C-alpha cells in the first residue's frame, strides 16, 4: 500500500478500532491479535505448545516468488523470503513499509534511477550471502517469457521491460540500481511484492521442483521450510541466518493446508489451530461477529463474476451486462456472506485514493457508480437486463444455451453460486449449471480460459487503481477474461507512461468506463472484507488491507 501509505495505515487503524468496539460481555474482554484492539466474548484459548498453528488456505498454487498469483501463497512466501522493502508491524496490528534487504535507497532528481543499498550480513538460509546480483537475476527471471510468470508485468515500469532485458545492474555486491522508463508512484510497494523477491540462480536454474522440499527451498526470509507434507502442512522454523532473527518471537509456524470449512472450523474449536482465515460457518457469522470471536478487517478487493469474453454467448457485451444487472448484490451480502461486505457498484473498490480529488477522496467516489445497488432499484436493473438479453437475441431466455458457472470448492462460493444461478434463471429465464473444482485445478482452468462463467476475486497488490486495471490488458498474464480492446489498452499504457497524477487518474477512470459501462467484462458483486478467528492468548499478528497476514512476531501460543 502505497504512495499514501500513512493515510491508509491511519484509516485502517481507525476501522479496526471501530469493528472491535461496542456490545459484548465487558467482564470477559481480552486483548485480540491486533495489538491494542479489544476483542469481546467468551472463547477458548489455544494450546500453549510453542508452535503457532494457522490455516489460511489449502495447498498453495506455488511458493515460487515469480510464479505465485494468490494471496495465500504470497502470505507464505513473505514468511520465507524478503524483498528490498518489507511490511512490518507498526505496533497496532497494522503493517507499514520499512527497509527490508535494502537498508536504504536513493532516487535521482528525475525519479527514474533508484539505487538500493543492501544491508550488511544478509544471507540465504544456507548461509550464502544475498548480493545485488541475486536481484538482477531474479528480476530478469520474472519477465523472461520462459519463466511464464503471470505477474511478469509487475515490472513493466522498468526500462528494458519491452525487450525482456531489464536495465537493472549491480555495480558491486551491495548496490542494486534500477532504471525506470517512467515514473511509478507505487514503486516502493512493488519492491515489497513477492514477485520481486530474490532467488538463487544455482538452485532454481533447470529445476522446476526446487520449491517442493526443504533441501532445495533456499530463501532469505525470517523463516525457512522445515517440511512440506503436501495437502497437509508446511512447517516453518526460524531462519538463524536472517539478519533480524531476534525480532521474531515465533520459533515455529505450521501452515495447515485444508479446504473443508467444517473441518477447519472444528480444528479451531478443538484447539488444533490457533488462527483460521475466512472459514467460519456462514450461519454462525453474525453471532461470531457480535461476540467478538470473528474479526472483520478492511480489505482492498473486489469479488466478481468473470465472463470468458472469447466464448459465446459471453463474447457479446449485452449478454455480459444483462447477467451483471440481474444480480441482487444486497441479497448476497445480507443473506449469504453476512460479513460486512459492501455491494459493489463498480470494479475498482473502496480504499484507493484519487490524486485528482480533494484530500481524502477516493477513486471510487470520484468515479461514481455504474449501476444502482439501492434495493428499490433492483427491479429496474432486472428490466434493463431483460432488454439487453432481448437485444442480444434471447428474448425471455429463449434459445440461450445452457452454461456453467465454475467455482472452487468452498461452502461460501457454493452458496453464492447457487444464489446467482437462481437469480439468472428467475430474471433472465436462462439455465446455469454449477461446477466446482479443487483450488489448484480451478485456478489453472480459469487461467487457461476453460470456462464460460467463473468466480473471481482480486485484492490490491499495491494501493493504486492500476492494480485492478492493468490486469485486463490484451494478453496480460492475469487476464482470465481473455478480454481485448485496443482503446482500453491505449488508455492504460498512457496512464502508466505519464508522471501527472491527475492525468493518470483521468485516464484510469476512462478505462474503467470502458471495462464496466461499455464492455461489461466482469460483474462485480461486493467489495471485500477479511475475516479471521484467533485464539485470545495469541498476540502480535499484524495485517495489511492487501490481504497479507504476518505471524512471525506472535507470542503466547
N, C-alpha and C positions, 0 to 999 in steps of 0.2 A: 504494500500500500504505500503510498507513494509520495508523489510530489507534495501532497499536503498531508503527510503522514501525521503531523502533530494534531491536525484538526480531526482526522479520523480517530486517532487514539483518544482524544478528549471526548468525542461523541460516543465512542464505543464504551468508554468508562462510565459515562452517564447512563447509557442504555442498560449496561449490566447492573448498575445500582438500582435502576427503576424496576427491572424484571425481578430483582431479589427482594423487593420491599413489599410490606403490606400483608395483613392477614396472618394465618398460621398460629401455632401454639408457641407464643413467645418464650414460654418457660423452657422449651426444648430447642431453641435456636442454637445452631452451631456454625462454625466457620466452614464455608464451602471451599472448593478448589480454586476459586478465582481470587484468592488473596484476601482483600478487605471486604469482599461481598458476603452478605449474610445469606445463609440457606435456612429454610424453615422445615419443620416437620420431624416426625419420629421415623428414622430409618437406620437399619443395622450397619455397624461399622464393618470394614473389610478385614481380611486376615492380616496380621502384622508379622509376615514371614520374610520380610526383606526383599520380596520380589513384587514388582508392580505388574499386575495382570490387566491388560486392556484389550478391548475388541472394537475396532473401528470399521472393519470390512472383512471380506473373505480373501482368498488367495489373491495377491496383487497381480495386476496385468504384467508389470515389470518393475524391478527396482534398479534398473539401469537408468542413471540420471537422464540420459539422452532419449530413452525410449518410453519412459513412463508418461502417461497422459491423464492420470487420475489423482484426485485429492488424497485418497487413502495411500496410494503408492508414494506420493510426494511427502506425506507426513512421515512415513517410514524412512524414506531417503534422507530427510532432514535430521534424523537422529544418527544416521550412519555417515553422512557426508556433509561438507560445508563449502560454501562459495566464498567469493571475495567479501560479500556482505552477508549478514545473517539476521534472523529475528531473535530478539532476546526479551526477557521479562522486564517490564517497566516497574515491577513491584506491586502492581494491582491486577494482575491476571491478563493484561493486555500486552501484545507483542509490539516491539518497536525495532526499527532498523538500526543496527550498530555495525562497526567493523567486524569482519569475520577473519578469513585467511589474510586479508589485507589489513594492515594496521592503520593505513591512511591512504588517501588518493588526492590527486590534483587534477584540475581541468585547465586547459588552455584558455586564453582570453575569448576565443570564438566558441568555446564549449564543445569543440569537435574532437579534441585529443584528451583522453583520460589516462593518467598514469597512476597505477596502483603499486603501492609499496608493501610487499609481503612481510609478514611477521617473521621474526627470528624463531627458529625451533619448530616450525610447523612440519608435521610428518604424516605419512600414511600409517595405517595401523601395523604395517610390517616393519616399521622403524626407518624406512627410507624417506628422505626429505621431499616435501612438496615444493616444486620450483615454478617459476614463471612459465617455463616450457611446458609444464603439465597443463596449464591453462591455454596456452597456444594450441596444443594438440587437441584438448577436449572441446574447445570452441569450434575448431575447424571440423572435428569429427561430427559435431552436431549438425552442421549444414551440408556435409558431403552426401550426395544422393545415395551412395551405397549403404549409408547408415540407416536410411529410410525412417528418419525421425519425424514424427508428425509435428513436433514443435520446432522444426528447423527454422521456421520463420521468426522465432523469438529473437533472433539476432539480425533481422533484416535492416536494422538501422546502422549496422557496422559496414564500413567501406569494404568493398570486395565481396559482399554477400551475393550479388547478382552473378558473379563469376565463380561462386562457391570456393573462394580462396580469401579468407578474411584478412584484412590488414590489421593484424594483431602481432605483437612482437615481444621478445624477451631480450632486451639489451644486456641483462645479466640475470642471475638466478632469482634475484629478489625484486625485479621490476617487470611489471606486465603493462604494456602500452596498447591502448585500443584507439583506433582512428574511426570516428563515426562519419557517415556520409551526410547525415542531417541531425539536427538537434533532437534529443529524445528526453522529454521531461520526466520520464519514469525509468531512466536507465539504471539508477541505483537499485531499483526493485528487480530489474532484470538480472542484476549481478547477485541477487539473493534468491533467484528462482532455480529450482533443482536442475533444470536442463543445462545450466551453465556451470555446474559443479565439476571439479577436476576428477579424471580417472587416470589410471596408469596405463600408458601405451603398451608396455611389455606384458601386461595382464590381459587387456581386452582385445588386442590385435589377434585376429583369426581364432577367436574363442567366444562364440555366441552363448556359451554356457557359463560364463565367468560369474554371473550373479547368483548362481544357484547353490553355492556351498560356501562355508566359512573359509575354506582353504584358498579360494580364488576371489572372494569378495573383499578386495583390498580397497579401503576407503579412508577418509581423513577426518571424519566427524567425531563427536564426543563418545559414540558407541561403536562397537564392532559386532558383526554377526557371530553368535556362538553356535547356533544350529538353525536349520530350517527343516522342520518336519512338514512337508508340503501338504497343504489343505488342513493343517493342524495348528502349527505355531512357528513363528520366527522369534527366536530368543536372542536378545542383545545384552552385552555386558559392557561396562565402561572400557573405553579405549585408553590405556595408560600412556599412549604416545600423544594424546591430544593436549594441546598447549594450555588449555584451561580446565583440565580434568577435575581440579579441586572444586570448581563451582557446581559440579553435577553430583547431586546427592543420591540419586537412584543408581544403585550398583547394578541392578538387573531389571530389564524391561522385557516382558513377554507379550508379543503381539499375537493374540489368538485369532485364527483365520476361520471365521464361521459366517454362514449366510442365513441360517434358520433363526428368525427373530425370536420365536418362542424359546428355543434352546439357549440363545444368548441371554435373554431376559432371565430365564431360570438359573443360568450360571451366575448372573449378577446377584440374584436373590440368595443363592446358596453360599455366596462368598467366594466363589471361584474367581470372579472378575472384580477388579477394583473400579473399573471405568468401562462404560459402554457408550457408543455413539447413538445414533437415531434408531434404536431397536425396541423402544417401549411399545407394548401393545396399543394400537390406536384407540381402543375403547377405554384405556386407562389414562391416556394422556391428560385430559382435563383435570382429573384428580391429582395426578402426579405433579402437574404444574402448580396447582393450588397448594399442595403440601410442601412444595419447595424441593422435592426429590428430583424433579426433571428441570434441568437448566435450559432456558431458551436464550440463545445468544444471537446477536445480529450477524448476518452473513450477506455478502455482496454477490448475489447469484440469482439465476432465473431457472425455474423448472418449466419445461416446454415440450410440446409435441413437435417432432421433426418429420417433415414430409420428404420423401425421395423425389426431388424435382425432376428426375430423369425418367421416372416410371409413370405411365398412365395408370389411373386418371389424375395423379398428382403433379403431372407436368403442366397442368392448367392452373394458373394463379386463382381463377374464380373458384375452383374446387377447394383449393387450399384455404382461401379466405372464408368460404362457406363453412368448412369444418371448424375453423377457428371461432367464428361468431356463434356457432351452435353450442359452445362450451359455457356452462354455467360455473364460472370460476368461484363465485361465492359459495355455492353448494360444496365444491371440492374442499375449500379451506375450512368451512364451518362444520361440515358433516363427515368429511373423510380424514383430512390430515390433522386438523384441530391443534396446531402447534404455533399459532401466532403468525402464520404466513400472511402476506399481503397479496390480494388479487392483482395479477399483472395487467397493466394497461398498455404495455409496450415490451420491447425486448431488453434494452439496457435497463438494469434495475435501479432502485433507490440506493443511495450511499455513495454515489460517484459525483464529484463536483464539476461544475461547468465554469471554465475560466472566463466565459463571456458574461455570466450572470453576476449579480451583486454578491458580496462576500457571504459565503454560507449557502448560496443557492445551488441546487443540484442539477445535474444534466437532465434528469427525468422531469423535473419541474419546468425547466426551460423548454424542453422538447415537447412536453404535453402528452396527452393520451391519444391513442389511435382508435380506441373504441371505449364505450362506456361499460363500467362494471357495476353501475348502480343497479340494485335488484329490480327497480321499477322499469329499467330499460332492457331487461333481458329478452322480453318478448319481441321488442323492436329489433334486437340483434338477430333473433330467430327468423323474423320475417325477411330481413335483409339476406340472411344465409340461404333461405329457400329461393329467393330471387336469383342469387348468384349461382346456385346449383342448377336452376332452370336455364339461366343464360349459358351455362356450360353444356346444356343438352340433356339434363337429367331431371326433368320436372317431377316433383314428388318422389325422387329417387329412382324412377323407372329407368331401367337399362344400366343402372350403376353397378359395376362389378362388385362381387364380394371381395373385401380387402381385409388385411390382417394388421393388427396393432401389436408390435413387438415390444416386450419389456423384459428386464432382468428379474430373476426370481427374487421376490421380496413382497411381503404382505401389503405394504403401503402402495407399492407400484401396481400391484394386482388390483387393489381397491380403487385406485384412480383409474386404471384401465377399464374396470367394469363400469364405473360411472360414465366415462367417456363413451364407451360402447353403447350404453343406454341413451345418452343424450343424442348421439349421432343417429341412432335408429329412430328415436321419437321425433326429433326435429326435422331430419332430412329424409327419413324413410330408407336409409341405406343399411346394409348388413356388414358389420365389422366383427371379425373373429379375433380372439386373443391368443397370443402365443408367448410363452416365457422361456428364457434360456438362462443357464448359469452365467455369472458375470463376465468371465473372460471370453466365453463364446459369443455372448451378446455384444460386447464391445467390438469384437472383430467383425461380426456380421454387419453391424451398423456402419462401421468404418468402411467396409467393402461395398456398401450400398445394397446389401442383400435383404432388403425390406421394402415395405410400402409406406407405413407409418411407424414411428418408433418413439419410445420415451427418450427424453434427453434432458440434460441439465448442464448449466455452465456456471462455475464460480470464478470470479475475477482472479487472474494471475497477477495483476497489478491494478492499482486504483486509477484507472483511466478508461473512458468508453472504448478505446481501441481494443482492450482486452476482449470485448464482446463482438466487435465489428470486423476485425481483420481476419477472423476465422472463416468468414464466408467469401473470401477472395477465390476466384476461379482456380481450381486445382490445389487449394490450401489443404494442408495435412489434417486439419480438424474440420474440414468442410464436409461433414457426413450427409448433408442435404444434397450434395452434388450440384450446388447452385452455381449458375454462371450468368453474369450480367456485366458487360463491358463498362457501362456507366457507373455502376456500383464500384467496380474495380478502380476506375479512374478517380472517383472521389476519395476512396480510402488511400490510394497511393499519394494523392495530393496532400491529404491530411498528414501523412507520415513525413512528407518532404518539407512542410512549412514549419518555421520557427515561431510563427504568430499564433499564440494560444487561442485568441478569439477566432481566427480563421480556421484553425484546426477544429474547434467545436462546431462552427458553422458547417463545415464540410461533413463532419460526422453526423450531425442532425439530418442533413440531406440524405446521407447514406442510409440512415435508419428509416427515413421516409420511404425510400425505395424498397428496403428489406421487408417492412411490415405493411405499410399502406398500399404500395403498388403491387408487390410480388407475393406478399403473404408467405414468405419462405418457411417460417415456423409459426407455431401457435403458442405464444407464451401463456402459462397458466397461473403461476404465482411467483412472487419474489421470496427467496429462501429465508428461513431462519435455520440455525443449527441447534439441535437438541442433544443432550447427553445426560448421563447419570454418573455420579462419582461418590464413592464412599466418604462419609464425613471425616474420617481420620486421615484422608489423603489430602495433603496440602501442596500448593505450588504449581499446579497445572496452569499453563497460560495458552493463549489462543489469538488468532487473527481472524478478522471477518473474511479473509480469503479461504477460510475453512481449515487451516492448519492448527493442530493441537501439538503442544510440546510437553513432554512428560519427564525430561531428564532432571529437572530441578525440584522434583516432588520429594515428599517425606511422609512418614507416618504409616507406611504400609508394612 
